[in-house]
Amino acid sequence: MSPTSETAHGGRRLVIVESPAKAKTIKGYLGPGYVVEASVGHIRDLPSGAAEVPEKYTGEVRRLGVDVEHDFQPIYVVNADKRAQVKKLKDLLAESDELFLATDEDREGEAIAWHLQEVLKPKVPVHRMVFHEITKDAIQQAVRNPRELNKRMVDAQETRRILDRLYGYEVSPVLWKKVMRGLSAGRVQSVATRLVVERERERIAFRSAEYWDLTGTFSTGRPGDPTDPSSLTARLAAVDGKRVAQGRDFGADGRLKSESVLHLDEEKARALAASLAGTRFAVRSVESKPYRRSPYAPFRTTTLQQEASRKLGFGAKATMQVAQKLYENGFITYMRTDSTVLSDTAVAAARAQVTQLYGAGYLPEKPRVYAGKVKNAQEAHEAIRPSGDRFRTPAETGLTGDQFKLYELIWKRTVASQMKDATGDSVTVKIAGTSADGRDAEFSASGKTITFHGFMKAYVEGADDPNAELDDRERRLPQVAEGDALSAEEITADGHATKPPARYTEATLVKELEEREIGRPSTYASIIGTILDRGYVFKKGTALVPSFLSFAVVNLLEKHFGRLVDYDFTARMEDDLDRIARGEAQSVPWLKRFYFGEGEAAGGAADAGNGDGDHLGGLKELVTDLGAIDAREISSFPVGDGIVLRVGRYGAYVERGERDQEGYQKADVPEDLAPDELTVAYAEELLAKPSGDFELGTDPVSGHQIVAKAGRYGPYVTEILPDDVPKTGKNAVKPRTASLFKTMSLDTVTLEEALQLMSLPRVVGTDAEGVEITAQNGRYGPYLKKGTDSRSLTSEDQLFSITLDEALAIYAQPKQRGRAAAKPPLKELGTDPVSEKPVVVKDGRFGPYVTDGETNATLRTGDSVETITPERGYELLAEKRAKAPAKKTAKKAPAKKTAAKKTAAKKTTAAKTTAAKKTAAKKTTTAKKTTAAKKTTASSAPQD
């Protein structure tokens, strides 16, 4: 059957996309005869642990999920949370005459399509359906013009996946043994972490320099107006022909880079200002140049992330989540692209809107063409632009919230890219005068006027530096000519200090990774998310601050795995992977060189670019000899005056002296302390205080050690789990933790109090109907909970002292006026596109969750109440629905009519109870075996 044959002949076509939202949109464009269903992302992957590997595989294959001895054959397993969805897809396929694989048109999308074909094993014709925007015309065109699966793209994605698995599973255990359990290493995440750490090292090594200059306000003596001001402000540029030192003239050590400049200190600057009082000044020169600024290229993935960060305050992850929804709902083209190219249709649409909205005077004679500047740009996508052959203005979309903001940003940038240049003039005026002691002082002022705003009428790009002047900012100077006399209204001496290099933000880190050609634009958001989730980096405002833990990790990697975190090596590795994608290199030989270091070096990243033919060891050899790694050394950093910072199992601390010797001091370092803020003076303060990490004793029930700690969000108590307990992954065990009451302090809290705090919530009792009442401590204070009915308590002490009678008395009272029966939602997100019900964020027993009243989904690592977007909430609910098993029809219980039937019912119940016990026993035995298998392999299953 041809894919263009009519459905009237009885044919049924199954179209598989990646997300439920996309399925809903596309279904509306295809109509009857088509069934559109989502795979909900990848349906299979490499196993996350040995327990998921089929029994026929043994040894290293079980640990890695890759058979390194047999051409790196990957072992794929269907994800446990996708089995129900796979069954649903198989059932739908059994009733279909054709299969269309309509996943995204990039490497990941191509790989998902291939995995679907491998798992579903279709016996009907299969077509690869591709499109870069979800509009009716684009979808119908894609159905009429399918293609074959691109196996080369699949091979490229598979090679990356295997490479990342080998890197993560071989290097991560080294971090576990030498730094801390639960850590991870990754091909790009480790390099990104190193960049953040190196920037912090620069800040630590930085020494500020003080310099002074003068600011003068000069008047022409003429009346001013908006086009010709009467005065100007200028800075001292030179004294006796010698340029005055500015911040750029000092090095990171606080010293002048060259002696050819004049360094003014406060005394000299004030003396010069005083000697210039009453001096006659004149214009020494006026230099005018034409100003021209061309529009910015349309967005690609990284520039969209950067600009959304600057202008909207979105993180990279949030930007991609919002863009994904805009794409799936047909508002923009595909959002993972390296391209700045616009199709002829898009150019025509943009030019039409320029004429319509700004007039023909803003339209250049010829369409603007933007050539791609990204090395090894992936796939033949367009730039990110509004979809369709006529762009909807933001007001026409009906969008709201974050989706509206991001669409407007994309729309403005696209339209502006087809507008005329901005033009004007830039002027530099130099003003001279002779001081009372005969020195020649030259001041300088720069101005800019824009005579034609061109594309700036539609859009002006933001700046990473909040103090930077944007392109559309004008600085008008008086119209003066050489020799014109000026009077000094005021001359002041100004002090300045050089500043350390700014920390990375998400936007600037993305920019740095791209400039170094490390990683791929489509992965930057997840990389930043990973280093934040792992605790390697935390945020202060928008700045990315490395933790002390990341210093230890990077220190180890640099000293013992230098090649793996080398910037050039990682970039060359990216080149090699692109060569494999283009068919210019073979995957297996490349992986062999990388992993085993086999044979003579053959160029590329596998030999670190070493062209001398020397044999170089591979990854396997690097991780074999761990004896040379001194765990204490790589986790220790001198602060000064005999104080050393160490990264330990429970966090960072400072110490002075030798343990078990007189005078030894130790103190925890606050989790939110930026490394460059740990000065000798601050370390002394910490050591002078009681230790922030108090060992309170051992829990007599669990046997776990209980400690009190100073945390980022206040003091708390927690238990220390044994090393063999998994801290990450699906089987992770979270330690019991509880915040101290406001009346408690770290240096006085007792073991009994700690255990009591960690016992919350406390069951107070049950009411007459058997509903349980609990006492809990929440973000809004202590409260009682009975079903969905919550009542506030007046003090934290009541959590442990309140009796059942007292609790029932509280519930016997009517709710306070204006309060709902249950706690109010933490955040309202809008209407879910699937259930069409309002979605809110609520605070549950196990943390915040999103709900539409029918489906609940807990917030994931990296999500927070403050930053979660409506689109992210809908996505979590869609994933939860996809995982939920089909509801079974409940059987009605037999009516109780006679005593004989009651007896039979009792016998039946007894039989069921016995069978249930047998089943439970079997499950317990199976669970024990599974747990044992997981414990055996826990140390071999880091996340990639």
N, C-alpha and C positions, 0 to 999 in steps of 0.2 A: 504493500500500500504506500502510495506516495504521500509525503507530508502535506501536500497541497490538495489532496482529495477531499471531497465534501463530506461533512459529518452526516448529511442526509442519507448516506448509504449505510448507516448503522455503525460506523466506526467510532470508537471511544479512545481518546488520547489522554494519557497521564502526563502531566507536566510537573516536574519536581524542581522546586526552588529551595533557597536556604532558610528563609524566615517566614513565619506565619503572616506577618504584616505584608510582605511582598506577595505572598500567595493570594491574599485577599484582594490586593490591588490588581494583579495580573488576571485573576479570575474574571473581574469585571470587564476586561478588554477582550477576552476570548469567547465568552458566552457558552451556550450549550454544546455538548459534545466533548468538552474539555474538563478534566478533573485536575485541579491545581492543589498540590500538597507540598508541605515543607519538610525538609530533612532535619531542620533545626540545627544547622551547622554540620560539622563532621559527624558521620555515623560510626566511623571506626578510626583507630589510631594504634600507635605502639602501646603495648601494655604498660600500665602504671606500676605494676609490681609482679613478682614471680607468681603470685597466686592466680593471675589472669592468663598466664602463659600455658598453652596446652601441654599435657603431661609428656608428650613425645619429645619435648625439648628439654635438654639438661644443661648443667654447667653455666658457662658465660651467657649462653643464649637466654636462659631464664632471668639472669640478672639484668642484661642489657635490653632484651627484646629485639636484638639484632644479631644475626649469625655472622660474626666477623670473620669466621674461618671459611665461609662459603659465600664469597663475593658480597658480603654485607647484606644478606637477604633479610629484609625486615619481617617481623612477626606482627601481623595486624590482628586486632580483636575488636569486635563490635562493642562500643562503650555500653556499660551496664545500663546507663540512663537513656540509651537510645534503642534498646531492644524492642520495647513496645512500639516505637515509631517505625522501626524497620519492619516489624510484622505487619503494621498498618499499610506500609508502602507495598509490601509483597502482596497483600490481599487486594489492594487497588490495582496493582499491575496484572494480577491474574484475570481481572475483568476488563483489561484494556487491550487495544489492538496496536497501539504505538506508544513509545516512551520518548518524551522530550526531557533532556537533562538541561535545565535552565539556570544553573548556578552561575556565580559571578565570572566575568571574563578576565580572570587573572590566574596566577599559579595556584593559589589556594582553591579558587572556584573550580579550576580544571581538575585538580586532585580530588575534590569532593565528588565531582561528576564521575570520575574514574572509579572511586571507591563504591559509589552507588551501583555502577554497572557490575563491578566485581561481586558485590554482596547480593544484589537482587537477581543476578543471572537471567536477564530478560530473554524470552524466546520470541519476542516481537521486534520489529524494526526499532532501532535506537537512533535518535538524532541529538546532536549537540546544538542547543539553541542559545544564541548569544546576543546581547544588547547592552548598550551603555547608558540608556535612559529608559524609564518605565512610563512610556506614553502609549496611547492606543496604536499610533502609527508604527512606533518602534517595535512593539510586541508583535503586531501582526506581520511586520516585515521579517522579524526574527523567525517566526513560525514558517513563513514561506521560503526562507533561505537558511536552512540549518547547515551545519558542517560536521565533520568528523571530530572525534576527540583528538586533542593535540598531545600525543604521547611524550613529545620532547618537553613540553611544559610540565607534565606530570613527573617525568624523571628529574627535572630540576627541583621541583618541590620536594620530591622524595629524598633527593640527595641532601638538601638543606635539613630536612627532618631527621635523617640519620646522623648527620654531622652534629646537630644540636643535641641529639640524644647521647652520642658518644662523649661530647664535651661535658654535658651536664652530669652524666652518670659516672664519669671517671674522675672529674675534678671535684665535684661536690663532696664526695666522701672524705677527700683530703681536708676540706674545710671543717667537716664534722669532727675529724680526729684531732686537728691542730688548733681550731678556733672555738667552734661551738656547734652543737647539734642543730639540725634543721636548716642549715644554711644552704645556699645554692650558688652555682656558678653557671654562666652562660656565655656563649660566643660573643654576643653583643652587649648583654646586660653587664658583664664584668668590665668591658671597656667603657661603657657609659658611666659606671660607678667610678672607674679610675679617673675619668675626666672631672667629675664632681670633686673627688678627693684631691686631685692635683690643683684645682682652683683654690681649694681651702688651704692647701699647703702654701700656695703663693700668698694667701692672705695672712697666714701665720708668720711667714718669713718677712712680710712687708714691714718696712719702717717708714713712718710718715715723716714728711719734710714740711717745714713751715716756710712760706714765702709771702712777700707783701708787694703790693703795687698801689697805684693811685687811680682814682676815678674822678674825672672832671665833668662838670656840667657847664656847657658853653652856650652863650646866647649871641644871636645875630643882631639883636637890638631892633628887629622888625616885628610887627604884629604877625602872629602865626595863624594858620588855618589848616584844615585836614590835609591839604595837598602840599603845604609848605610850612612845616613846623618852625617855631621861632628859636628852638634850642635843640641841642643834641648832647648825648652822653658818650664820652670816649674814655678809653683806658690808656694808661701810660704804656707805651710800646718800647721806647728806647731813651737812654740818657747818654748824651755825648756820642751818639751813633752806636752805642752798645745795647743790644736787645735786652730787655728786662725779662728775667727768668719767669716762666710759667710752669704749671704742673707737669706738662709734658717733658720738661727739661730734667726731671729727676728720675733716678732709677728706683727699683723696688727696695734698694738698701737705704733710700733717703738721701743719697748723694747726687750732686750734679753730674750729668753725663759729660758735660764739656765746660771748660773754663771760659769759653768765648761769650758767655752770657753774664749779665749783671744780676747777682742775687741780693735783693733788698731784704733786710730784716726790719723789724718794727721801728727801731730807733732811726735807721736811715730813711725809711719811708716817711715817717712823721716829720723828720727834719726837712726832707725835700718838699713835702706838702706845704710846710710853713714858709719855706723860702720862695715858693711860687705864688704866695699871696700877693695880690696887686699886680702881678705880671701881665703885660700886654701879650695877647696871643693872636696869631694869624693863621689862615689856611695855607699849609705848605704845598699840598697837592690834592687833586681830585681825580680819581681813576674810576671810569665808568665802563662797564662791560654788559653786553646783552645777556639776559638770563633766559634759559630755555629748559623746560623739564618735560620729558615724554611720559606717557602713562605707564603704569605697571602692567606686567603681563597678567593674564587671567590666572586664577588660583590653580595650583596643584596641591597635593596632599600636605606637604610640609609648609608651604606658604599660607595655606588656609589655617593650619594649626597655629602658626606663629601669629597671624593677624587676629585670630579669634582670641588668643591669649592676651594680646596687647589691648584690643578694643573692647572685648566682651568679658574678659576675665575667665574664659573657659580653659580648663586643662586640656591636654591633648586627647585624653580618653573621652572626656565629655564632648569635645568637638566632634570626634568620630562617631559617637553614639547619636548625636543630634543629626549629623550629616547622613548617617545610615538611614534614619527615619525619613528624612527629606527625600532621599533617593528611592526608598521603597514605596513611598507614597506618590512618586511621580513628579516631584518638584525640581530636582536637580539631576545632573548626570552622575555617573559613577564617581565615588569620592576617593577611591584609591588609585591615583594616577601620578606619573612623573611628567606628564605632558602639559605644555602651555598652548597647544594647538587648538584652534577653534575650527569647526567644520564650516563649509560655505553657508550652510543653513543658519548656524549660530551667528556668523558674522553678519549675515543679512538681517537677522532679527535684532541684533545689537545696534546696527546702523539705523534701522528703522526707528528704534526707540530714542536714539540720540536726536534724530530729526524731530520726532514727535514731542519730546520732553524739553529739549534745549534749543532747537532750531537748527537750520541748515548751516549756520555759521560755525557750529561746533563739530561739524562732520568733515574729516579729511577727505581729499579727493579719492584716494585709493584706500581699500581696506588695509588695516594693519595686520602684519603677519609676525608671529612670535615663534622664533626657532627654539627648539629644545636645547637646554644647556646642561641637563643632567646626564652624566656619564652612564652608559648602559641603561637608559630609560626603559622601563618595562612596558610591554604590550602597546597596542595601538589605540589607546584611549584618547579621548579629548581632554582638554582642561576641565576643571569643575565649573559648571555654568548652569543657569536655569534651563530646564528641559523644554523641549518642544520647538516648533519653528516660529512661534511668537512668544516672547518672554512675558510671563505674568508679572506685573508690578507687585511689590510686597502687599499693597493694599488689596489687590485682586485675589490673593491666595487664600485669605481666610485663616491664615496661620496666626498663632499666638505664642507668647512666651519665648523660650529659647529657640524654637524652630523659626519663628518670625525673625528674630535677631540675626540668626546665621544665614537665612535665605536672603535677607536684605543686604548683608555683607557681600554675599556671592553675586547677587544681582547688580549691586553698585559697581563692584570691581569689573564685572564682565562688560557692562555698558561703557564704563570709563575707558576700558582698553581699546575701544574703537572711536575715541574722541581725539580732537586736536591737541597738540602740545600746549602747555602753559608758557607764556612768554612775558618778559619784562626787562628790568634793568637791575644790575647789582652795582653798588657804588661804595668806594672806600675813600674816606676823607682823613687826611693827616693834618694835625694841628700842632704848631710849634710855639714855644715860648722860652725865654731865658730867665733862669732863677736868679735870686738876689746874689748868690755866690758864683754866678757866671756859668752855670751848667745849662746845656741845651736839652730841654725836655720835649719829647715828641709823643703826642697822644694819637690814638687811631680809633676810628669808628666805621662800622660797616652797615650798609643799609640794603634793602631789597624792595623793589616795587613790582607788583604784578599788574601788567597792563591788560593781559587777556588770560583769564583763568583756565580756559580750555577744559581738560578732563577733571580739573580740580573742582569744577562745579558739581561733579557727581561723586568724587571719591578722593580721599587723601590717605595715604598709608600711615599707619602708626609707627612708633619708634620703641625699641627695647629700653632705651634710657628715658625714664619719665621726665627728665629735665631737658631732653633734646627738643630742638625747635622743628616743628613739622613743616612740610614743604610749602603749605599755603600761608605761612606766617609772613606778614610784611613788616619791614622796619623802615619807616620813612625818615629821611634826613633832610635838613633844610637845603634849599637850593643855594649853594655857595660856589665861589670860584677861587682859584688860586690868588692869594694875596689879600683876601677879605679879612677884615679885622673882627675878632671875636673877644668877648669878655668872659672871664671865668666867674660864674655865679657861685661855684663851690668846688673845692678840691679836697677830697678825703683820702686818708690812707686806709687800705683794706688788707686784712690778713687772711691767708688761705692755708689749707693743709692738703697735701696730696692724699688721695684715697686709694685703698687697696682695690685690686680688680674685683668687679662686681661678681657676685655668685651667679651661677646659671639659674635661669628660670626654665620652665618647660619649653617656652618658645626659643630661648637662646641655646638650650641643649639640643633641641631638634635641629636648629640651624647648624650647630657645630658638628653634629653627627653627619649631616648631609654634606657639609663642606669637606669633611674628611673621608667621604664616600664609605662610611661604615653603616652597615645595616641597610634596610629598605624603608621608604616612606610609610608603607603600609604597616610596618612593625613598630614604629617609634612610640606610638601611644601605649602599646602593650609593654614595651621595654621600660618606659618611665613608670608605668603602673607597677611593674614587677619590682623595681628597685625601691619603690615607696612601700609596697606591701612587705617586702623582705626586711624592712627596717634598716636598709643601707643608707637611705636618704629620708629626710623628713622636711616638711615645709615650714618656713617662717614667712608669712605673707605669701608672696609668689616665689620667693627664693628657695632653691633646692639646697639644703644643708646636709652634708654627709655626717653620719653618726660615727662615733668612735669605733664601732664594730666594723664599719666599712673601711676604716684606716687599717685595721688588722688584716682584713680580707685582702685588700689591695696590696698591702705590704708582702703578704705571703705569695700572692700571684706574681708580683713583680720580681721577687727574689728567686722563686723556684719554677715559675711558669712564664718567664718573661715574654717568650714568643706569643703566647696565647692572649696576652693583653697589650701587645704592641700595636700601635695604631696603624702603621703601614702594613703590617702582616695581616691584620683583620681586613683592611681595605683590599689587599691583593687577594685574600680569600674570597671576598665578594666578587671580584673580577673573575676568579676561576669558576665560581658557581654560575656566573653569567655565561661564561664560555661553554660550560656544560649545557646550559639551557639553549644555546645557539647551535649545539652539535659540534662545536670546535674542540671539545675535550670529552673524555669518557669518565663516567662517574666512578666505576670500580677502581681503576688504577689510581685515580686521584685520592679516593678514600683510603686506599692501601698505603699510599705515601704519607698521608696525614696521620693515620692511626698506628701503622707499624713502622713507618720510616724505611720502607723497603728500598733496596737498590740504591743507585746513584741519584742524587738530587736532580730533578728534571725540570726545574723552573717553577714559577708560580708560588702561591702561598704555601704549598706543602713543604717547600724548602726555604721558606722565609725570604725568597728572592735571592738566595745565595747561588750565584752562577758558577762557582768554582768546582762543582761536581763532587764536593765532599759529602760523605754519608752523614745524614742528620737523623737523630732519633725521632720517633713518632710520639704521639700522645701516650700510647701504652707504656713506653719506656720512661716517660717523664713522671708518671704516677706510680711507678713501681718502687723506686727508692725514696721512701719517706723518712728514713733515719736521719737524713741530713737536715730535716726541718726541725728547728728548735721552737716548740710551741710558745714558750715563754718569751723568747726573743722577738718573734714576729708580732706579738701582742703587747709589747712594751714600748713606750715613747717617753723620752726624757722631757720634763717640763722646765727644770732648773732648780738650783739650790738643793740638790739631792732628792728632789721630788720626781717620781716617775708615774706616768699614767699607764694603767694596765687594763686590758679588755679581758674580763673574766666570764665565767659561765653565767653569772647573774647580771652582767652589765659592766660598765666602765667604773673604775675607781682610781684614786690617787693614793700613793703610799710613800713613806719615807723611812729609811732604816731597814733592818733585817727582821723578818718574822721571828717570834719567840725570843727577841732580844730587847733589852731595856730601851725605852725611847721610841719603839716602833709606833708609827701612826698610819692609820688607814681611814679613808672616807669615800663614800660613794659620790659619783659625779651625777648631777641631775641629767635625766634622759634628754631634756630639751636644750641642753647647753651646746652651743655651736663650738666646734673645736678651736676656732680662732679666739674664742673668749676665755679659754682656759689659760690664764696668765699665772705667773708664780704667785702674785698677790692673791688671786682668787683661790688658787690651790691652798694657800696658807689659811685662808678663811674656812675652807671646807675641812681642813685637818683640825682646826681649832674647835669646830663644832662636834657634837656627838655624832657618831657614824650614822649615816642614813640607811644602812643595811643592818638590821638587828636580827640576830638569830634567836628566835623565841623558844625553840625546843622542838620536840617531835610529837606529831599527832599520834596518840596511843592507838587509834583505830587503823589508820592507813599506814603508819610508819614513816610518813613523809615529813621532811623537815619544814618547819613553818618559819617564815621570815617577814619582817616589816621593812618596807622600802619607801623611799621618796620617789614618787613617779611624776610624770609630766603633768598629770591632772590631779596631783595631790598625794598625800601619804596613803598607803594601802598595805594589806597583808596578803600573802600568797603562799602556796605550797611549792616545794621544789620537787619536781617529778624525777624519777630515776632516769638514767641515760638510755635504758632500753625501751622507754615509752616513746612511741612516735609523736613528734611535735608538729609535723606537717603532713599534708596529704589527706586522703579520704579517711584514714583511721586515726587521725590526730586526736590526742587527748589534751584538753585544755586544763591547766591547773586551776583549782578553786581560788578565787580572788575576791576581795571585798575592800571597799574604801573604809578608812577610819571615820568614825563619827567626828563631828566638829569639836566635841569635848575631849577627844583623845589626841595624843601626840606620839611620835615615833619612839621617843626615849622612855615612855612610861607604859605603853601598851603591853599587856601580858599574853602569854600563850592561851590562857582560858578565854580572854576577850577575843583574841584572834579566831579561835575555833568557833566561838559564838557568832562572830560576824560572818564567817564563811558558812555557817549553818543556814543562813537566810536563803530563801524565804522559810518562815516557820509556820507550821500548821497549828492554828489556834484551836480548831475544833470544827464541828459540823452543826448546821442549823437543824430545825425540826424536819425539814424535807431531805436531810442528808447531804446538803450542799456544803462543800468544804470552804472554810474561811482561813485565809493565810495572811500573815503579816510580812510585808515586803518593804524594801528600801529602794526607791526609784529616783530618777533624775529630778523629780519634783518634790522629793522628800518621802518620809515614811507614810505608809498607807495600808489599809486593809483591802482584801480582794475576796469577793464571793461571786463566783461566776463572772459575769461582765460588770458587776456592780463594785465600784471602788470608792472607799471613803478615806479621807486624809486623817492622819494621826497628828497630834500636837507636838510630839517630841520623839526623838530617835529611841530613847529608853523604852518607850511603850512597845517597841518591836518585840522585846523579850519579856516584858512584864504584863502585858494586857491579857486578861483572862477571857474565856469564852463568853461569860455573862456580860462582861464589859463590851466585848465586840458585838454581841447581840443587841445590847442597849443602844449602841451607835447605829446599828442597822434599823432599829425600831424607830429612829428619828427620821423625819423627812429629809430628803436631800437639800443641801443649801441652795437657796434660790439662784437660778441661772446656771447651776452645774448639771451636767449630763450624768446619766447613770454610770457611764464608763468614762475612763480617761479620754480627753479630747485627742483627736489625731495630731501627730507631730507635724504633719505637712499634707496639704491637699495637692494632688498632681493633675487632676483633670479627668476626662472620660476615656475609658479604655476602648480602643478601636475594635476589639473583638467582642467583649461582653457588653459594650456600650453602657457600662455602669461606672459611677465615680470611683476613682482610685485614690486612696490615702495611705500615708505612712503612719503606722501605729507602733507603740512600744510594747513588745511582748515579753514573756518570761525569759526568752532566750535572745532578746535584743530586738532592734527595730525590724519591721517587716512591711511589705506593701500588700494591700488587699483591695479587691473590688467587691467584697462581701461574700464571694463564692470561693475564690482562690486566694491562698496566702503564699507569699514567697519571701523568705528571709533575705535581708540585704547581704550581699557578698563582701569578701575582703576587698577593700578599695572603695566601696560605696559608703556614703554617709548621709545622714538626714539632711545636712546642710547643702550638700552638693548634688544629691540625686536629682535627675531631670525626669519630667514626665515620661519621656521616651524610654529611659532606662527602667522605670517602673513597669511600663507596659511589656518591655522585653523580658524582665524577670518573671512576670505572670505568664507570658507565652511559653517560656521554657518550662515552668512548673506544670502548666496544663499538658504540655507534650509528654512530660514524664509520668503523669498520673495514669494509673491503670484504668481500663474501662470499668465502669460501675456495673456490678452484678445486680440482677433483679432479686430482691429479697423474697424468700418464700414465706407465705403466711403461716403462722402457727395454728395447729389444729384447735378447733373450738372445744372447750371443756364442757362436755355434756353429761357423762356418766362416770360413776366411780371406777368402772372397768377401764374406761379410757384414761382416767387419771393414773391408775396403776400402770397401764401400758406406757404412759408418758414417762413415769418415773423410771421404768426399766430402760426405756429408750435413752433417757437422760444419763442413767448410770452407764449404759454402754458407750454413749458418746464421750462421757468423762474419761472412761478407761482408754478409749481410742485416742482421745486428746492427750492423755498422759504419755501414751506410747509415742505419739507423734512428737510431743515436746521433748521426750528423751532423745529421740533420733535427731531432732534439731539441735539440741544441746551438744550431742556428740559431734555433729557436723560442724557446729560453730566453734567448738574447741579445736578441732582439726584445722579449720580455716584460720582461726586466731594464731595457732602455733605456726602455721605456714607463713602468715603475714609477719609475725615477730621474727621468724628466721630470715626473712628477706627485707625487713624494714630498713636495714642499713644499706641496702643495695638499690633502693628505689627513690632517689631524689627526683624532684620535679625538674623538667628540662629547663 
